[in-house]
Amino acid sequence: MKTITFYSNYFNHHQKALCDAFYELLGEGFVFAETMPMEHFRSDMGWGEDAPSYVLKTYESSKNEERARKLGNTSDLVIMGTAPEYYIEERIANDGIVFRYSERPLKEGFIKFFIPRLTKKYIHLHVRNRNKRVYILAASAFASWDFRKMFDSYPDKCYKFAYFPKHLSYDFEALYEHKKEVSSDAGATLILWEGRMIGLKRADLLIRAAASLYKKGYDLRLKLVGDGDKKPSLIKLADELGIGGITQFEGFLSPDEARSVMAGAEIYVMTSNRLEGWGSVIYEAENAGCAVVASDACGATPWLVRPDETGLVFSSGSVTSLEDKLERLLRSEQLRHDLGKAAYEQMRDEWNPTVAAQRVVKLYEAISSGEDTPFSHGPLSRAEILKSNWYRDV
């Protein structure tokens, strides 16, 4: 392989590490075609990135747009994110290989498929090309099931993938000592939550579970990082439940600052419901060696959080289930250590942008030769059918 073009709406920190890895492999043979400027609310959150040389801003000139359209036909491989379909229509018609980078399409429910406008769009993008050489890089463990429900759009053509933030290297034992020092300074075990404080993120579940555990006598502190329309009500809830004094609310941090805070937390909680397509904070928290407790509804959870191995899983929306998992961690420093270590090693050895980029190339080479993926687990292994009710709390 000599050339890859990756089309997406805008370039951001969630994509940079993977794109850098592609550039390391291919040099000038890799192009990221950015098709629109970033929304202000995301750039205000620190999502913006200085564009590396491989970023082609299609909207800046007709010359750039012309080049982007040409690359859709001439590149060895095209990776298609959220971008206009016209870049690849001719390529698909000529049976060129395309990897669609996709979260689960039906996270709002199958009812969307009965909206005529969306049905027409799904059929145009997916169903009509089911026999073409178009494959899914699934950024959700539930994507395969959703595409199966959509007339089996990609039969046996979905592969495990992710959003790959920058991988940070640590000496785990030194990292864990740092976490204990931070907890000691705080006066209790630190439980961290980061994200936009909006309805689907369900940060209220953590506050309710923590309040119950605090009343039981557990020595803990909460830190919630982020902002959003639910923040005032979350602050009020913490006060009403009697844990306002042990709960710290902090505004948005830059991506690097947020990762630094994770490095000091022993426990990280991800509470989102099924509207969370992937959940990159799970990736980042595991890379930071946190003992992660994650909602079973998040797209990343089934692949990254193996219960009692690389983290703990709770039933989405259940305060009782979340409280139970947190109580286990608060009772056992050894469990916090062991889960954090296993999570860090999983990200170091397998779920990282360097491995992902290399495996994309190898999958392309296998498909070009009429073969299937050579990987049995991890990125670019086959994404099995997994339904939303996959998890059973014990």
Secondary structure in CASP SS format (residue, H / E / C, confidence):
PFRMAT SS
TARGET T0000
AUTHOR 0000-0000-0000
METHOD secondary structure of the structure
MODEL  1
M C 1.00
K C 1.00
T C 1.00
I E 1.00
T E 1.00
F E 1.00
Y E 1.00
S E 1.00
N C 1.00
Y C 1.00
F C 1.00
N C 1.00
H H 1.00
H H 1.00
Q H 1.00
K H 1.00
A H 1.00
L H 1.00
C H 1.00
D H 1.00
A H 1.00
F H 1.00
Y H 1.00
E H 1.00
L H 1.00
L H 1.00
G H 1.00
E H 1.00
G H 1.00
F E 1.00
V E 1.00
F E 1.00
A E 1.00
E E 1.00
T C 1.00
M C 1.00
P C 1.00
M C 1.00
E C 1.00
H H 1.00
F H 1.00
R H 1.00
S H 1.00
D H 1.00
M C 1.00
G C 1.00
W C 1.00
G C 1.00
E C 1.00
D C 1.00
A C 1.00
P C 1.00
S C 1.00
Y C 1.00
V E 1.00
L E 1.00
K E 1.00
T H 1.00
Y H 1.00
E H 1.00
S C 1.00
S H 1.00
K H 1.00
N H 1.00
E H 1.00
E H 1.00
R H 1.00
A H 1.00
R H 1.00
K H 1.00
L H 1.00
G H 1.00
N H 1.00
T H 1.00
S C 1.00
D C 1.00
L E 1.00
V E 1.00
I E 1.00
M E 1.00
G C 1.00
T C 1.00
A C 1.00
P C 1.00
E H 1.00
Y H 1.00
Y H 1.00
I C 1.00
E H 1.00
E H 1.00
R H 1.00
I H 1.00
A H 1.00
N C 1.00
D C 1.00
G C 1.00
I C 1.00
V E 1.00
F E 1.00
R E 1.00
Y E 1.00
S E 1.00
E C 1.00
R C 1.00
P C 1.00
L C 1.00
K C 1.00
E C 1.00
G C 1.00
F H 1.00
I H 1.00
K H 1.00
F H 1.00
F H 1.00
I C 1.00
P H 1.00
R H 1.00
L H 1.00
T H 1.00
K H 1.00
K H 1.00
Y H 1.00
I H 1.00
H H 1.00
L H 1.00
H C 1.00
V H 1.00
R H 1.00
N H 1.00
R C 1.00
N C 1.00
K C 1.00
R C 1.00
V E 1.00
Y E 1.00
I E 1.00
L E 1.00
A E 1.00
A C 1.00
S C 1.00
A C 1.00
F C 1.00
A H 1.00
S H 1.00
W H 1.00
D H 1.00
F H 1.00
R H 1.00
K H 1.00
M C 1.00
F C 1.00
D C 1.00
S C 1.00
Y C 1.00
P C 1.00
D C 1.00
K C 1.00
C E 1.00
Y E 1.00
K E 1.00
F C 1.00
A C 1.00
Y C 1.00
F C 1.00
P C 1.00
K C 1.00
H C 1.00
L C 1.00
S C 1.00
Y C 1.00
D C 1.00
F H 1.00
E H 1.00
A H 1.00
L H 1.00
Y H 1.00
E H 1.00
H H 1.00
K H 1.00
K H 1.00
E H 1.00
V H 1.00
S H 1.00
S H 1.00
D H 1.00
A H 1.00
G C 1.00
A C 1.00
T E 1.00
L E 1.00
I E 1.00
L E 1.00
W E 1.00
E E 1.00
G C 1.00
R C 1.00
M C 1.00
I C 1.00
G H 1.00
L H 1.00
K H 1.00
R C 1.00
A H 1.00
D H 1.00
L H 1.00
L H 1.00
I H 1.00
R H 1.00
A H 1.00
A H 1.00
A H 1.00
S H 1.00
L H 1.00
Y H 1.00
K H 1.00
K C 1.00
G C 1.00
Y C 1.00
D C 1.00
L E 1.00
R E 1.00
L E 1.00
K E 1.00
L E 1.00
V E 1.00
G C 1.00
D C 1.00
G C 1.00
D C 1.00
K C 1.00
K H 1.00
P H 1.00
S H 1.00
L H 1.00
I H 1.00
K H 1.00
L H 1.00
A H 1.00
D H 1.00
E H 1.00
L C 1.00
G C 1.00
I C 1.00
G H 1.00
G H 1.00
I H 1.00
T E 1.00
Q E 1.00
F E 1.00
E E 1.00
G C 1.00
F C 1.00
L C 1.00
S C 1.00
P H 1.00
D H 1.00
E H 1.00
A H 1.00
R H 1.00
S H 1.00
V H 1.00
M H 1.00
A H 1.00
G C 1.00
A C 1.00
E C 1.00
I E 1.00
Y E 1.00
V E 1.00
M E 1.00
T C 1.00
S C 1.00
N C 1.00
R C 1.00
L C 1.00
E C 1.00
G C 1.00
W C 1.00
G C 1.00
S H 1.00
V H 1.00
I H 1.00
Y H 1.00
E H 1.00
A H 1.00
E H 1.00
N H 1.00
A C 1.00
G C 1.00
C C 1.00
A E 1.00
V E 1.00
V E 1.00
A E 1.00
S E 1.00
D C 1.00
A C 1.00
C C 1.00
G C 1.00
A C 1.00
T H 1.00
P H 1.00
W H 1.00
L H 1.00
V C 1.00
R C 1.00
P E 1.00
D C 1.00
E C 1.00
T C 1.00
G E 1.00
L E 1.00
V E 1.00
F E 1.00
S C 1.00
S C 1.00
G C 1.00
S C 1.00
V H 1.00
T H 1.00
S H 1.00
L H 1.00
E H 1.00
D H 1.00
K H 1.00
L H 1.00
E H 1.00
R H 1.00
L H 1.00
L H 1.00
R H 1.00
S C 1.00
E H 1.00
Q H 1.00
L H 1.00
R H 1.00
H H 1.00
D H 1.00
L H 1.00
G H 1.00
K H 1.00
A H 1.00
A H 1.00
Y H 1.00
E H 1.00
Q H 1.00
M H 1.00
R H 1.00
D H 1.00
E C 1.00
W C 1.00
N C 1.00
P H 1.00
T H 1.00
V H 1.00
A H 1.00
A H 1.00
Q H 1.00
R H 1.00
V H 1.00
V H 1.00
K H 1.00
L H 1.00
Y H 1.00
E H 1.00
A H 1.00
I H 1.00
S H 1.00
S C 1.00
G C 1.00
E C 1.00
D C 1.00
T C 1.00
P C 1.00
F C 1.00
S C 1.00
H C 1.00
G C 1.00
P C 1.00
L C 1.00
S C 1.00
R E 1.00
A C 1.00
E C 1.00
I C 1.00
L C 1.00
K C 1.00
S C 1.00
N C 1.00
W C 1.00
Y C 1.00
R C 1.00
D C 1.00
V C 1.00
END
